Amino acid sequence: MKAIQMEEVQQALDSFANKEVYVHLETTNGAYAKHFDKNAYNVGAFIRNAKVSFSRAKIVGAESTYRIGLKMEMGWIYAEGVSDWELNDEGQLLLAGHDAQGRLMVALQISDKPFRY
């Protein structure tokens, strides 16, 4: 993965607009929080291969972390804290954000075909 370049990511997002695509979205502070602070509250969300269609995609942010929103007919999907991206050999857009130790905190992935398990 490489650091986000807003123009390149916006072009990749736009290539998925107005068609049915598969989305993977996950957020977590994982078990990391409990290992360092027994009073910490673990949070996370996970959805894989949700079939959606979005009319508009937007990346906003500055310097090192970004928010990406996908506008659907009845609402939005968004991921915040994204810092890295790649368009892989299968044409899947992979976006991620990591903490200072390199641990995954947020992932947003978009594909024309379902993601493998």
Backbone as ProteinMPNN parsed JSONL, in Angstrom:
{"seq_chain_A": "MKAIQMEEVQQALDSFANKEVYVHLETTNGAYAKHFDKNAYNVGAFIRNAKVSFSRAKIVGAESTYRIGLKMEMGWIYAEGVSDWELNDEGQLLLAGHDAQGRLMVALQISDKPFRY", "coords_chain_A": {"N_chain_A": [[0.846, -1.179, 0.0], [0.312, 2.317, -0.508], [0.869, 5.754, 0.437], [-1.951, 7.903, 0.568], [-2.894, 9.654, -2.305], [-4.845, 12.182, -3.069], [-6.119, 12.875, -5.571], [-5.666, 10.632, -7.222], [-6.914, 8.601, -5.742], [-9.529, 9.58, -5.728], [-10.178, 9.347, -8.464], [-10.079, 6.55, -8.712], [-12.166, 5.828, -6.958], [-14.328, 7.041, -8.305], [-14.493, 5.395, -10.529], [-15.992, 3.254, -9.722], [-18.522, 4.171, -9.33], [-22.105, 4.388, -9.71], [-22.787, 1.733, -10.333], [-23.41, -1.708, -9.454], [-21.558, -2.828, -6.75], [-19.236, -4.547, -4.575], [-18.701, -4.188, -1.142], [-16.369, -3.988, 1.459], [-16.098, -3.224, 4.788], [-14.472, -2.308, 7.677], [-13.846, -1.609, 11.083], [-11.813, -1.193, 13.937], [-10.499, -1.248, 17.249], [-9.594, -3.367, 18.222], [-8.264, -6.132, 20.142], [-6.181, -4.801, 21.075], [-6.599, -2.582, 22.731], [-7.476, -3.557, 25.258], [-5.208, -4.939, 26.085], [-3.434, -2.984, 26.871], [-4.781, -1.335, 28.593], [-6.866, -2.163, 31.023], [-9.346, -1.074, 31.491], [-10.186, -0.113, 29.124], [-12.387, 0.331, 26.345], [-13.424, -1.887, 24.02], [-14.044, -1.625, 20.556], [-15.628, -2.211, 17.402], [-16.464, -2.835, 13.965], [-17.792, -4.74, 11.284], [-18.297, -5.614, 7.98], [-18.799, -7.551, 5.147], [-18.666, -8.058, 1.677], [-21.019, -6.652, 1.069], [-23.491, -5.801, -1.128], [-23.769, -3.006, -2.987], [-24.784, 0.155, -4.436], [-23.489, 3.201, -5.386], [-23.898, 6.682, -5.98], [-22.169, 8.73, -5.879], [-18.862, 9.458, -4.851], [-16.575, 10.562, -2.394], [-13.537, 11.933, -1.297], [-12.085, 13.391, 1.483], [-9.972, 15.47, 3.509], [-6.735, 16.0, 4.991], [-3.19, 16.165, 4.827], [-2.413, 13.524, 6.412], [-4.476, 11.742, 7.152], [-7.687, 10.658, 6.054], [-11.166, 10.971, 5.088], [-13.548, 8.936, 3.582], [-16.397, 8.924, 1.675], [-19.337, 7.304, 0.504], [-22.042, 7.914, -1.43], [-25.193, 6.746, -1.283], [-28.494, 5.814, -2.496], [-30.232, 5.894, -0.278], [-28.699, 6.917, 1.818], [-25.455, 7.138, 3.408], [-22.232, 5.564, 3.224], [-19.338, 5.574, 5.117], [-15.825, 5.889, 5.783], [-13.441, 6.749, 8.145], [-10.203, 8.062, 8.902], [-8.504, 6.921, 7.136], [-5.468, 6.183, 5.494], [-3.813, 4.934, 3.645], [-3.539, 3.27, 0.437], [-4.362, 1.084, -2.359], [-4.729, -0.149, -5.696], [-5.426, -3.22, -6.55], [-4.195, -6.18, -8.355], [-6.513, -7.415, -9.181], [-8.235, -5.4, -9.664], [-9.453, -4.335, -7.464], [-10.231, -1.842, -5.117], [-8.429, -0.96, -2.394], [-8.393, 0.374, 0.761], [-6.98, 1.723, 3.711], [-6.409, 2.418, 7.213], [-4.019, 2.898, 9.735], [-2.746, 2.501, 13.104], [-0.221, 4.155, 15.163], [1.533, 2.082, 15.657], [1.275, 0.523, 13.478], [-0.926, -1.128, 13.325], [-4.024, -2.325, 12.028], [-6.748, -0.133, 11.823], [-8.93, 0.835, 10.421], [-10.635, -0.241, 7.505], [-11.571, -0.006, 4.134], [-12.91, -1.416, 1.348], [-13.476, -1.858, -2.12], [-15.062, -3.522, -4.79], [-15.671, -4.972, -8.035], [-16.411, -7.585, -8.028], [-17.285, -10.24, -5.688], [-15.442, -10.32, -2.597], [-12.934, -12.637, -1.726], [-13.072, -15.105, 0.847]], "CA_chain_A": [[0.0, 0.0, 0.0], [1.059, 3.569, -0.542], [0.171, 6.892, 1.031], [-3.03, 8.418, -0.272], [-2.83, 10.822, -3.186], [-6.283, 12.421, -3.182], [-6.607, 12.859, -6.949], [-5.637, 9.253, -7.7], [-7.951, 7.855, -5.032], [-10.83, 10.053, -6.223], [-10.39, 8.718, -9.767], [-10.39, 5.135, -8.481], [-13.519, 5.787, -6.398], [-15.281, 7.383, -9.361], [-14.623, 4.282, -11.471], [-16.964, 2.296, -9.179], [-19.811, 4.841, -9.137], [-23.267, 4.099, -10.549], [-22.912, 0.321, -10.671], [-23.4, -2.544, -8.255], [-20.225, -3.238, -6.324], [-19.14, -5.203, -3.275], [-17.973, -3.36, -0.188], [-15.887, -4.513, 2.741], [-15.809, -2.123, 5.701], [-14.195, -2.788, 9.032], [-13.166, -0.723, 12.019], [-11.511, -1.894, 15.182], [-9.314, -0.982, 18.044], [-9.231, -4.75, 18.495], [-7.858, -6.522, 21.48], [-5.059, -3.939, 21.465], [-6.988, -1.671, 23.813], [-7.511, -4.281, 26.542], [-3.858, -5.346, 26.478], [-2.712, -1.866, 27.444], [-5.607, -0.665, 29.584], [-7.966, -3.092, 31.309], [-10.601, -0.333, 31.501], [-10.482, 0.355, 27.764], [-13.601, -0.18, 25.728], [-13.163, -2.388, 22.674], [-15.079, -1.358, 19.566], [-15.333, -2.69, 16.062], [-17.57, -3.108, 13.048], [-17.302, -5.56, 10.182], [-19.261, -6.028, 6.97], [-18.046, -8.052, 3.994], [-19.443, -8.381, 0.49], [-22.305, -5.952, 0.98], [-23.685, -5.365, -2.509], [-24.327, -1.652, -2.946], [-24.559, 1.043, -5.56], [-23.385, 4.59, -4.92], [-23.932, 7.646, -7.078], [-21.09, 9.701, -5.705], [-17.845, 9.135, -3.85], [-15.813, 11.771, -2.071], [-12.46, 11.827, -0.319], [-11.745, 14.679, 2.094], [-8.968, 15.368, 4.56], [-5.5, 16.737, 4.745], [-1.915, 15.695, 5.347], [-2.121, 12.098, 6.558], [-5.661, 10.901, 7.286], [-8.759, 11.084, 5.173], [-12.482, 10.352, 5.205], [-14.094, 8.58, 2.287], [-17.836, 8.718, 1.741], [-20.026, 6.764, -0.66], [-23.429, 8.372, -1.368], [-26.174, 5.803, -1.816], [-29.835, 6.382, -2.626], [-30.868, 6.082, 1.026], [-27.772, 7.317, 2.872], [-24.018, 7.153, 3.164], [-21.233, 4.701, 3.856], [-18.072, 6.308, 5.157], [-14.71, 5.404, 6.592], [-12.598, 7.863, 8.565], [-8.897, 7.658, 9.403], [-7.829, 6.186, 6.065], [-4.187, 6.807, 5.169], [-3.078, 4.185, 2.623], [-4.405, 2.683, -0.58], [-3.823, 0.453, -3.555], [-5.624, -0.787, -6.628], [-4.681, -4.467, -6.717], [-4.195, -6.821, -9.674], [-7.878, -7.819, -9.512], [-9.025, -4.198, -9.842], [-10.122, -3.993, -6.207], [-9.704, -0.67, -4.428], [-8.179, -1.284, -0.993], [-8.049, 1.568, 1.537], [-6.78, 1.343, 5.111], [-5.785, 3.331, 8.158], [-3.302, 2.154, 10.774], [-2.295, 3.313, 14.236], [1.221, 4.459, 15.17], [2.277, 0.825, 15.681], [1.026, -0.187, 12.229], [-2.074, -2.035, 13.434], [-5.193, -1.903, 11.269], [-7.822, 0.511, 12.576], [-10.077, 0.958, 9.53], [-10.435, -0.715, 6.132], [-12.678, 0.126, 3.192], [-12.513, -2.043, 0.097], [-14.544, -1.83, -3.113], [-14.732, -4.441, -5.867], [-16.741, -5.37, -8.959], [-16.797, -8.977, -7.724], [-17.175, -10.489, -4.247], [-14.125, -10.587, -2.009], [-12.749, -14.014, -1.251], [-13.035, -15.194, 2.319]], "C_chain_A": [[0.891, 1.241, 0.0], [0.217, 4.671, 0.083], [-0.842, 7.452, 0.034], [-2.589, 9.656, -1.032], [-4.286, 11.096, -3.558], [-6.81, 12.317, -4.609], [-6.679, 11.442, -7.499], [-6.739, 8.417, -7.042], [-9.331, 8.293, -5.513], [-11.147, 9.433, -7.578], [-10.761, 7.249, -9.608], [-11.8, 4.983, -7.92], [-14.564, 6.033, -7.482], [-15.497, 6.231, -10.342], [-15.633, 3.235, -11.003], [-18.373, 2.887, -9.052], [-20.849, 4.366, -10.149], [-23.298, 2.684, -11.109], [-22.907, -0.481, -9.383], [-21.987, -3.023, -7.986], [-20.324, -3.93, -4.967], [-18.244, -4.361, -2.374], [-17.593, -4.188, 1.03], [-15.554, -3.282, 3.58], [-15.577, -2.711, 7.078], [-13.478, -1.714, 9.825], [-12.902, -1.513, 13.286], [-10.416, -1.176, 15.947], [-8.863, -2.31, 18.618], [-8.924, -5.036, 19.949], [-6.728, -5.639, 21.975], [-5.404, -3.124, 22.709], [-6.929, -2.367, 25.164], [-6.121, -4.7, 27.013], [-3.122, -4.239, 27.214], [-3.477, -1.141, 28.536], [-6.83, -1.525, 29.858], [-9.325, -2.394, 31.36], [-11.013, 0.165, 30.114], [-11.721, -0.347, 27.231], [-13.28, -0.609, 24.303], [-14.342, -2.077, 21.767], [-14.652, -1.937, 18.223], [-16.609, -2.867, 15.269], [-16.989, -3.85, 11.862], [-18.471, -5.89, 9.259], [-18.459, -6.422, 5.736], [-19.017, -8.435, 2.887], [-20.866, -7.844, 0.531], [-22.414, -5.434, -0.451], [-24.419, -4.032, -2.486], [-24.105, -0.953, -4.29], [-24.486, 2.458, -4.996], [-23.279, 5.517, -6.123], [-22.753, 8.608, -7.038], [-20.128, 9.195, -4.649], [-17.013, 10.387, -3.628], [-14.74, 11.432, -1.05], [-12.157, 13.236, 0.177], [-10.717, 14.438, 3.189], [-7.74, 16.16, 4.174], [-4.34, 16.017, 5.406], [-1.789, 14.188, 5.428], [-3.345, 11.207, 6.724], [-6.839, 11.531, 6.559], [-10.058, 10.377, 5.538], [-12.986, 10.111, 3.792], [-15.567, 8.272, 2.465], [-18.376, 8.213, 0.421], [-21.499, 7.114, -0.522], [-24.335, 7.375, -2.066], [-27.542, 6.477, -1.888], [-30.439, 6.729, -1.276], [-29.9, 6.484, 2.137], [-26.323, 7.236, 2.43], [-23.323, 5.967, 3.818], [-19.992, 5.571, 3.959], [-17.076, 5.632, 6.08], [-13.818, 6.604, 6.889], [-11.29, 7.326, 9.128], [-8.09, 6.871, 8.385], [-6.549, 6.931, 5.676], [-3.46, 6.162, 3.992], [-4.047, 3.561, 1.629], [-3.617, 1.92, -1.624], [-4.976, -0.05, -4.405], [-4.91, -2.075, -7.001], [-4.839, -5.045, -8.119], [-5.587, -7.258, -10.121], [-8.793, -6.609, -9.707], [-9.802, -3.783, -8.616], [-9.426, -2.791, -5.57], [-9.619, -0.987, -2.943], [-7.689, -0.018, -0.297], [-7.936, 1.163, 2.996], [-6.193, 2.486, 5.911], [-5.204, 2.518, 9.294], [-2.934, 3.084, 11.924], [-0.779, 3.49, 14.168], [2.093, 3.199, 15.191], [2.029, -0.02, 14.436], [-0.148, -1.152, 12.264], [-3.273, -1.453, 12.679], [-6.248, -1.314, 12.19], [-9.089, 0.654, 11.732], [-9.685, 0.426, 8.15], [-11.719, -0.486, 5.355], [-12.178, -0.439, 1.877], [-13.716, -2.084, -0.83], [-14.112, -2.686, -4.296], [-15.948, -4.689, -6.762], [-17.23, -6.79, -8.7], [-16.61, -9.216, -6.226], [-15.718, -10.728, -3.815], [-14.087, -12.037, -1.572], [-12.65, -14.019, 0.26], [-11.699, -15.622, 2.827]], "O_chain_A": [[2.04, 1.216, 0.439], [-0.997, 4.532, 0.235], [-0.61, 7.469, -1.175], [-1.992, 10.577, -0.473], [-4.892, 10.314, -4.29], [-7.862, 11.716, -4.826], [-7.648, 11.087, -8.169], [-7.41, 7.626, -7.705], [-10.214, 7.453, -5.687], [-12.286, 9.032, -7.814], [-11.657, 6.756, -10.294], [-12.549, 4.108, -8.355], [-15.563, 5.319, -7.565], [-16.576, 6.108, -10.922], [-16.084, 2.415, -11.802], [-19.313, 2.173, -8.704], [-20.526, 3.997, -11.277], [-23.776, 2.458, -12.221], [-22.457, 0.001, -8.343], [-21.309, -3.55, -8.868], [-21.362, -3.896, -4.307], [-17.182, -3.89, -2.782], [-18.385, -4.972, 1.553], [-14.815, -2.403, 3.135], [-16.374, -3.504, 7.579], [-12.617, -1.003, 9.306], [-13.677, -2.395, 13.657], [-9.52, -0.572, 15.358], [-7.902, -2.389, 19.383], [-9.281, -4.277, 20.85], [-6.348, -5.705, 23.145], [-4.59, -2.997, 23.624], [-6.382, -1.814, 26.118], [-5.882, -4.803, 28.216], [-2.286, -4.508, 28.077], [-2.882, -0.408, 29.326], [-7.731, -1.61, 29.024], [-10.357, -3.061, 31.278], [-12.063, 0.789, 29.957], [-12.046, -1.467, 27.623], [-12.904, 0.219, 23.473], [-15.498, -2.244, 22.156], [-13.465, -2.123, 17.955], [-17.693, -3.027, 15.83], [-15.842, -3.626, 11.475], [-19.506, -6.384, 9.705], [-17.546, -5.704, 5.328], [-20.052, -9.055, 3.132], [-21.803, -8.505, 0.081], [-21.535, -4.716, -0.927], [-25.555, -3.946, -2.02], [-23.348, -1.415, -5.143], [-25.342, 2.857, -4.207], [-22.662, 5.189, -7.137], [-22.395, 9.218, -8.046], [-20.537, 8.575, -3.667], [-16.777, 11.167, -4.55], [-14.995, 10.736, -0.067], [-11.991, 14.161, -0.619], [-10.609, 13.335, 3.725], [-7.715, 16.883, 3.178], [-4.505, 15.344, 6.423], [-1.114, 13.6, 4.584], [-3.257, 10.009, 6.455], [-6.968, 12.752, 6.464], [-10.06, 9.339, 6.199], [-12.865, 10.97, 2.919], [-15.942, 7.455, 3.306], [-17.935, 8.636, -0.648], [-22.149, 6.655, 0.417], [-24.256, 7.182, -3.28], [-27.717, 7.59, -1.391], [-31.097, 7.761, -1.145], [-30.263, 6.396, 3.31], [-26.011, 7.262, 1.239], [-23.777, 5.442, 4.835], [-19.626, 6.24, 2.992], [-17.434, 4.914, 7.014], [-13.483, 7.379, 5.993], [-11.263, 6.267, 9.756], [-7.101, 6.227, 8.736], [-6.549, 8.155, 5.546], [-2.578, 6.785, 3.401], [-5.22, 3.349, 1.935], [-2.403, 2.071, -1.765], [-6.06, -0.341, -3.898], [-3.894, -2.037, -7.695], [-5.527, -4.473, -8.964], [-5.819, -7.452, -11.315], [-9.998, -6.773, -9.897], [-10.716, -2.965, -8.709], [-8.198, -2.733, -5.494], [-10.638, -1.254, -2.306], [-6.699, 0.586, -0.709], [-8.719, 0.34, 3.47], [-5.567, 3.396, 5.368], [-5.82, 1.56, 9.762], [-2.822, 4.297, 11.745], [-0.135, 3.029, 13.226], [3.256, 3.243, 14.791], [2.512, -1.149, 14.342], [-0.343, -1.919, 11.321], [-3.502, -0.244, 12.693], [-6.602, -1.91, 13.207], [-10.198, 0.6, 12.264], [-8.559, 0.617, 7.69], [-12.816, -0.739, 5.854], [-11.155, -0.002, 1.351], [-14.841, -2.314, -0.388], [-12.973, -2.608, -4.756], [-17.092, -4.626, -6.314], [-18.334, -7.155, -9.104], [-15.869, -8.487, -5.567], [-14.899, -11.258, -4.565], [-15.084, -12.59, -1.107], [-12.198, -13.051, 0.871], [-11.509, -15.743, 4.037]]}, "name": "protein", "num_of_chains": 1, "seq": "MKAIQMEEVQQALDSFANKEVYVHLETTNGAYAKHFDKNAYNVGAFIRNAKVSFSRAKIVGAESTYRIGLKMEMGWIYAEGVSDWELNDEGQLLLAGHDAQGRLMVALQISDKPFRY"}
